[in-house]
Amino acid sequence: MAVALHKRGLDVHVYERAPALGEYGAGLQLGPNCFRVFRALGLGDALRRAAFEPLNNVSINWDDGSLRYIEPMKGNYEPRFGAPYMTAHRGDLHRLFRENLPERRVSVSKHCIGAESRGEIAVARFSDGTEIEADVLIGADGIRSAIRQQLFGADSPRYTEQMAWRAIVPIDRVPRAFGPNNSTRLDRGDYFGWLGPNGHVICYPIGDGDMLNIFAGHVSEDWVEESWTAPSSKEELIAAHAGWNEALLEIYSHVGDVFKWGIFDRDPRPEWRSGRVVLLGDAAHPTMPTLAQGANMAIEDGYVIARCLADHVDDPVAGLKAFVAERQPRTARVTLQSRQQFANNRMVPAPPPLSRDWIFEHDVTA
């Protein structure tokens, strides 16, 4: 968002809660719809260097390791959708954005506790007692957004009965042949996953392809702290997948640090704006990860809000209204289809995955 605003010549400043700009998190999936935004910002080539383009999408049965289906990705998605499907480490994306935004435009250790409109200005308040004024304020402070609560009242995100683990393992630790008579085979650059009765596991290369990112979603009625940093263990991860195919358990045996979090979402709300303050990303439309579009939607948001504010530079409120009008229907549909995909994944046998073509074909830069 900040890079998109900066590249359009708008005066933008980021107030970051963290004490330093570090490289946090693990892997992200970037669909063709998201890649178009990077390309429009002049960062397409840089993203290709920082990210990885998987060869095939391979779906594996959870119990015997047999092949469910295989779909070519590299050389297939770009001709179909006009852009590739990429996977990346969050830290690499973070670094790419930092390189394209002047350091003076970022303040750290600024925990926003509320925001409001006061006539022709917007005001943000921070936990250190300071305030700042701006023409508009964009609240991108996550699913438990203090700004959302300030604007629209307190509510609670919905626990989706799914928690997840994340971990990274060297790609060389991935078995290349397994299943009945070793009939399931993986190439080094494949994106692959297991779908089981109590969860699903998605694995894909990141960086230059030497590391494998693991997302292990698990159905659970237990409320789990929503955090990217709650520590777990290799043993807990393996125990939750008892009875799954030995190839997956072999990969798990080589993981290092393991983290877990609860997955939450909210019903789509029709309005994200109040006066000169607006929500963006998870603060506006948190969604389940089953379509791998959470970060993609936030990146699309960032491009659209920059365009809308640049198009309405003399009337920023009109720009915010245009942003919400364009983005709310699309993000609501993604949220609801993500829920439906999760419900489908729990069926035995699971139906084919819902089509994401309508997501990938959309071009917010057009």
C-alpha positions as CSV (number, residue, x, y, z in Angstrom):
1,M,0.0,0.0,0.0
2,A,2.6,2.5,1.1
3,V,4.8,1.7,-2.0
4,A,1.8,2.2,-4.3
5,L,0.9,5.5,-2.7
6,H,4.5,6.7,-2.9
7,K,4.9,5.7,-6.5
8,R,1.8,7.9,-7.3
9,G,3.5,10.9,-5.7
10,L,1.3,10.9,-2.6
11,D,2.7,11.9,0.8
12,V,2.5,8.7,2.8
13,H,3.9,7.7,6.2
14,V,3.8,4.3,7.8
15,Y,3.4,3.9,11.6
16,E,4.6,0.4,12.5
17,R,3.8,-1.3,15.8
18,A,6.9,-3.5,15.8
19,P,10.1,-2.0,17.4
20,A,12.1,-2.7,14.2
21,L,11.6,-3.6,10.6
22,G,12.5,-7.2,10.6
23,E,11.8,-10.2,8.3
24,Y,9.1,-12.1,10.1
25,G,6.9,-15.0,9.0
26,A,7.2,-17.8,6.6
27,G,5.8,-18.5,3.1
28,L,3.2,-16.7,1.0
29,Q,1.4,-17.7,-2.2
30,L,1.0,-15.0,-4.8
31,G,-1.6,-15.7,-7.5
32,P,-1.5,-14.1,-11.0
33,N,-3.9,-11.4,-9.7
34,C,-1.4,-10.4,-7.2
35,F,1.6,-10.6,-9.5
36,R,-0.1,-8.0,-11.8
37,V,0.1,-5.5,-9.0
38,F,3.9,-6.0,-8.6
39,R,4.3,-5.6,-12.4
40,A,2.2,-2.4,-12.4
41,L,4.4,-1.0,-9.7
42,G,7.5,-1.8,-11.7
43,L,8.5,-4.6,-9.4
44,G,7.6,-7.6,-11.5
45,D,11.2,-8.5,-12.4
46,A,12.3,-8.0,-8.8
47,L,9.6,-10.3,-7.6
48,R,10.6,-13.0,-10.1
49,R,14.1,-12.9,-8.6
50,A,12.9,-12.9,-5.0
51,A,10.1,-15.6,-5.4
52,F,9.7,-19.1,-6.8
53,E,7.5,-20.3,-9.6
54,P,6.3,-23.9,-8.8
55,L,6.4,-26.6,-11.5
56,N,3.2,-28.6,-10.7
57,N,0.4,-28.6,-8.2
58,V,0.3,-32.2,-6.8
59,S,-2.5,-33.4,-4.6
60,I,-1.9,-36.6,-2.5
61,N,-4.2,-38.9,-0.6
62,W,-3.5,-38.5,3.1
63,D,-3.4,-42.2,4.1
64,D,-1.6,-44.3,1.4
65,G,0.2,-41.4,-0.4
66,S,-1.4,-42.2,-3.7
67,L,-1.8,-39.4,-6.3
68,R,-5.2,-37.5,-6.4
69,Y,-4.3,-35.3,-9.3
70,I,-1.5,-33.2,-10.8
71,E,-1.9,-29.8,-12.5
72,P,1.0,-28.1,-14.4
73,M,1.7,-24.6,-13.0
74,K,4.9,-23.2,-14.5
75,G,4.3,-22.5,-18.2
76,N,0.6,-23.0,-17.7
77,Y,-0.7,-20.2,-15.4
78,E,1.0,-17.3,-17.3
79,P,-0.5,-18.2,-20.7
80,R,-3.9,-18.7,-19.1
81,F,-4.0,-15.7,-16.8
82,G,-1.4,-13.3,-18.1
83,A,0.8,-13.7,-15.1
84,P,2.5,-16.5,-13.1
85,Y,1.7,-18.1,-9.8
86,M,4.6,-17.5,-7.4
87,T,5.6,-18.5,-3.8
88,A,7.8,-16.4,-1.6
89,H,9.2,-16.0,1.9
90,R,7.5,-13.1,3.7
91,G,10.9,-11.7,4.6
92,D,11.8,-11.4,0.9
93,L,8.6,-9.5,0.1
94,H,9.1,-7.3,3.1
95,R,12.6,-6.5,1.9
96,L,11.4,-5.7,-1.6
97,F,8.8,-3.2,-0.3
98,R,11.4,-1.6,2.1
99,E,13.7,-1.1,-0.8
100,N,11.0,0.9,-2.6
101,L,9.9,3.2,0.2
102,P,12.2,5.8,1.7
103,E,13.2,5.0,5.2
104,R,12.1,8.4,6.4
105,R,8.6,7.5,5.6
106,V,8.4,4.8,8.3
107,S,8.2,5.1,12.1
108,V,8.5,2.1,14.3
109,S,7.3,1.4,17.9
110,K,4.1,3.2,17.1
111,H,1.2,1.2,18.5
112,C,-2.0,2.8,17.2
113,I,-4.9,2.5,19.7
114,G,-7.5,4.5,17.9
115,A,-8.4,6.8,15.0
116,E,-11.1,9.2,14.1
117,S,-12.2,12.1,11.8
118,R,-12.1,15.6,13.1
119,G,-13.6,17.9,10.5
120,E,-11.2,18.1,7.5
121,I,-8.5,15.9,9.1
122,A,-8.1,12.4,10.5
123,V,-6.3,11.8,13.7
124,A,-4.5,8.6,15.0
125,R,-3.6,8.1,18.6
126,F,-0.7,5.9,19.8
127,S,0.0,4.1,23.1
128,D,2.9,6.4,23.8
129,G,0.5,9.3,24.1
130,T,1.2,11.0,20.8
131,E,-1.2,11.9,18.0
132,I,-0.7,12.5,14.3
133,E,-3.0,14.3,11.8
134,A,-3.5,13.5,8.1
135,D,-5.9,14.0,5.2
136,V,-6.8,10.3,5.5
137,L,-5.8,7.4,7.8
138,I,-5.7,3.8,6.5
139,G,-6.0,1.2,9.2
140,A,-4.1,-2.0,8.2
141,D,-3.7,-3.3,11.7
142,G,-4.9,-6.8,11.3
143,I,-7.8,-9.0,12.3
144,R,-7.9,-7.6,15.8
145,S,-7.8,-4.1,14.5
146,A,-8.0,-1.3,17.2
147,I,-9.1,1.1,14.4
148,R,-11.9,-1.2,13.3
149,Q,-13.2,-1.4,16.9
150,Q,-12.9,2.4,17.2
151,L,-15.0,2.9,14.0
152,F,-17.6,0.2,14.2
153,G,-17.6,-1.0,17.8
154,A,-16.3,-4.1,19.6
155,D,-16.9,-7.5,18.1
156,S,-15.0,-10.8,18.1
157,P,-13.6,-12.6,15.1
158,R,-15.1,-16.1,14.5
159,Y,-13.0,-19.1,15.3
160,T,-13.2,-21.3,12.3
161,E,-12.7,-24.6,14.0
162,Q,-9.3,-24.8,12.3
163,M,-5.8,-24.2,13.7
164,A,-2.6,-24.5,11.8
165,W,1.1,-25.1,12.1
166,R,3.8,-23.5,10.0
167,A,7.4,-24.7,9.6
168,I,10.2,-24.7,7.1
169,V,12.4,-27.7,6.1
170,P,15.3,-28.1,3.6
171,I,13.9,-29.1,0.2
172,D,16.5,-32.0,0.1
173,R,14.6,-33.7,3.0
174,V,11.5,-34.2,0.8
175,P,11.0,-37.8,-0.4
176,R,10.8,-37.9,-4.2
177,A,8.9,-41.2,-4.6
178,F,6.4,-42.8,-2.3
179,G,2.9,-44.3,-2.2
180,P,1.8,-47.6,-3.8
181,N,4.8,-49.0,-5.6
182,N,6.4,-45.6,-5.4
183,S,3.9,-44.4,-8.0
184,T,3.6,-40.8,-6.5
185,R,6.6,-38.8,-7.6
186,L,7.6,-35.3,-6.8
187,D,9.9,-32.9,-8.7
188,R,12.1,-30.6,-6.6
189,G,10.1,-27.6,-7.6
190,D,6.6,-29.0,-7.1
191,Y,3.8,-27.4,-5.0
192,F,2.1,-30.3,-3.2
193,G,-0.3,-31.2,-0.5
194,W,-2.2,-33.9,1.4
195,L,-5.9,-33.6,2.0
196,G,-7.2,-35.7,5.0
197,P,-10.4,-36.1,7.1
198,N,-9.2,-33.7,9.8
199,G,-7.1,-31.2,7.9
200,H,-5.0,-30.4,4.9
201,V,-1.2,-29.8,4.4
202,I,0.2,-27.5,1.8
203,C,3.9,-27.5,0.9
204,Y,5.8,-25.3,-1.5
205,P,9.3,-24.1,-2.3
206,I,10.3,-20.6,-1.3
207,G,13.4,-18.4,-1.8
208,D,15.5,-19.9,-4.6
209,G,13.8,-23.2,-4.1
210,D,16.1,-24.6,-1.5
211,M,13.6,-24.5,1.4
212,L,10.1,-25.9,1.7
213,N,7.3,-24.0,3.4
214,I,4.8,-26.1,5.3
215,F,1.2,-25.0,6.2
216,A,-0.6,-27.7,8.2
217,G,-4.2,-26.9,8.8
218,H,-6.0,-29.0,11.4
219,V,-9.6,-29.2,12.4
220,S,-10.0,-28.6,16.1
221,E,-12.9,-27.4,18.3
222,D,-10.3,-26.1,20.8
223,W,-9.8,-22.4,20.8
224,V,-6.2,-21.6,20.0
225,E,-4.4,-18.3,20.5
226,E,-4.4,-16.4,17.3
227,S,-0.7,-15.7,16.8
228,W,2.1,-16.1,14.3
229,T,4.6,-16.8,17.1
230,A,2.9,-19.3,19.5
231,P,5.6,-22.0,19.8
232,S,4.8,-25.6,19.1
233,S,7.1,-28.6,18.5
234,K,7.9,-31.3,16.0
235,E,6.4,-33.9,18.3
236,E,3.0,-32.0,18.5
237,L,2.9,-31.7,14.7
238,I,3.6,-35.4,14.2
239,A,1.2,-36.5,16.8
240,A,-1.7,-34.5,15.2
241,H,-1.0,-36.4,11.9
242,A,-0.8,-39.9,13.3
243,G,-1.9,-42.4,10.6
244,W,-1.1,-40.0,7.7
245,N,1.3,-41.2,5.0
246,E,4.8,-41.9,5.9
247,A,6.2,-39.5,3.4
248,L,4.6,-36.6,5.2
249,L,5.7,-37.8,8.6
250,E,9.2,-38.1,7.2
251,I,9.2,-34.5,6.1
252,Y,7.9,-33.5,9.6
253,S,10.8,-35.3,11.2
254,H,13.2,-32.8,9.7
255,V,11.5,-29.5,10.7
256,G,13.2,-27.0,13.0
257,D,11.1,-24.3,14.6
258,V,7.4,-24.9,14.6
259,F,4.7,-22.3,15.3
260,K,0.9,-22.6,15.5
261,W,-2.0,-20.3,15.5
262,G,-5.8,-20.3,15.4
263,I,-7.6,-19.3,12.2
264,F,-10.3,-16.7,12.6
265,D,-12.5,-14.7,10.2
266,R,-15.4,-12.4,10.3
267,D,-18.6,-12.0,8.2
268,P,-18.1,-9.6,5.4
269,R,-19.2,-6.1,6.4
270,P,-20.6,-3.6,3.9
271,E,-18.7,-0.6,5.0
272,W,-15.0,-0.1,6.0
273,R,-15.0,3.7,6.1
274,S,-16.0,6.3,8.6
275,G,-15.2,9.9,7.6
276,R,-11.6,10.1,6.6
277,V,-10.6,6.8,8.2
278,V,-10.7,3.5,6.3
279,L,-9.8,-0.1,6.9
280,L,-7.6,-2.3,4.6
281,G,-6.5,-5.9,4.4
282,D,-7.3,-8.2,7.4
283,A,-8.6,-5.3,9.4
284,A,-11.4,-4.9,6.8
285,H,-11.9,-8.5,5.5
286,P,-10.1,-11.3,7.3
287,T,-10.5,-14.6,5.5
288,M,-9.5,-18.2,5.9
289,P,-6.4,-19.4,4.2
290,T,-8.1,-22.1,2.1
291,L,-7.9,-20.1,-1.1
292,A,-4.4,-18.7,-0.2
293,Q,-5.7,-15.2,-1.0
294,G,-5.4,-13.2,2.3
295,A,-2.2,-11.4,1.4
296,N,-3.2,-11.2,-2.2
297,M,-6.4,-9.3,-1.3
298,A,-4.5,-6.9,0.9
299,I,-2.0,-6.2,-1.9
300,E,-4.8,-5.6,-4.3
301,D,-6.3,-3.3,-1.7
302,G,-3.1,-1.3,-1.6
303,Y,-3.0,-0.8,-5.3
304,V,-6.6,0.2,-5.6
305,I,-6.6,2.7,-2.7
306,A,-3.6,4.4,-4.1
307,R,-5.3,4.7,-7.5
308,C,-8.6,6.0,-5.9
309,L,-6.8,8.6,-3.8
310,A,-4.7,9.8,-6.8
311,D,-7.9,10.0,-8.9
312,H,-9.6,12.1,-6.2
313,V,-6.7,14.1,-4.9
314,D,-8.9,17.1,-4.2
315,D,-11.5,15.1,-2.5
316,P,-9.9,12.2,-0.5
317,V,-13.2,11.2,1.1
318,A,-14.6,10.5,-2.4
319,G,-11.4,8.5,-3.0
320,L,-12.1,6.3,0.1
321,K,-15.7,5.8,-0.9
322,A,-14.6,4.7,-4.4
323,F,-12.0,2.3,-2.8
324,V,-14.6,0.6,-0.6
325,A,-17.2,0.4,-3.4
326,E,-14.7,-1.4,-5.7
327,R,-13.1,-3.7,-3.2
328,Q,-15.9,-4.8,-0.8
329,P,-17.8,-7.1,-3.3
330,R,-14.7,-8.9,-4.4
331,T,-13.2,-9.5,-1.0
332,A,-16.6,-10.6,0.4
333,R,-16.8,-13.2,-2.3
334,V,-13.3,-14.5,-1.5
335,T,-14.1,-14.7,2.2
336,L,-17.3,-16.7,1.6
337,Q,-15.7,-19.1,-1.0
338,S,-12.8,-19.6,1.5
339,R,-15.3,-20.8,4.0
340,Q,-17.0,-23.1,1.5
341,Q,-13.7,-24.6,0.5
342,F,-12.9,-25.4,4.1
343,A,-16.3,-27.1,4.5
344,N,-15.7,-29.1,1.3
345,N,-12.2,-30.1,2.5
346,R,-13.9,-31.8,5.5
347,M,-16.1,-34.0,3.3
348,V,-15.1,-37.6,2.8
349,P,-14.4,-38.1,0.0
350,A,-13.6,-34.4,-0.7
351,P,-15.0,-32.9,-3.9
352,P,-12.7,-31.3,-6.4
353,P,-11.4,-27.9,-5.3
354,L,-13.5,-24.9,-6.1
355,S,-12.4,-22.9,-9.1
356,R,-10.1,-19.9,-8.5
357,D,-10.1,-18.8,-12.1
358,W,-12.4,-15.8,-11.4
359,I,-9.9,-14.7,-8.8
360,F,-6.8,-15.1,-11.0
361,E,-8.4,-13.5,-14.0
362,H,-9.3,-10.2,-12.2
363,D,-6.9,-7.3,-12.9
364,V,-7.1,-4.4,-10.5
365,T,-4.4,-2.6,-12.5
366,A,-6.5,-2.5,-15.7
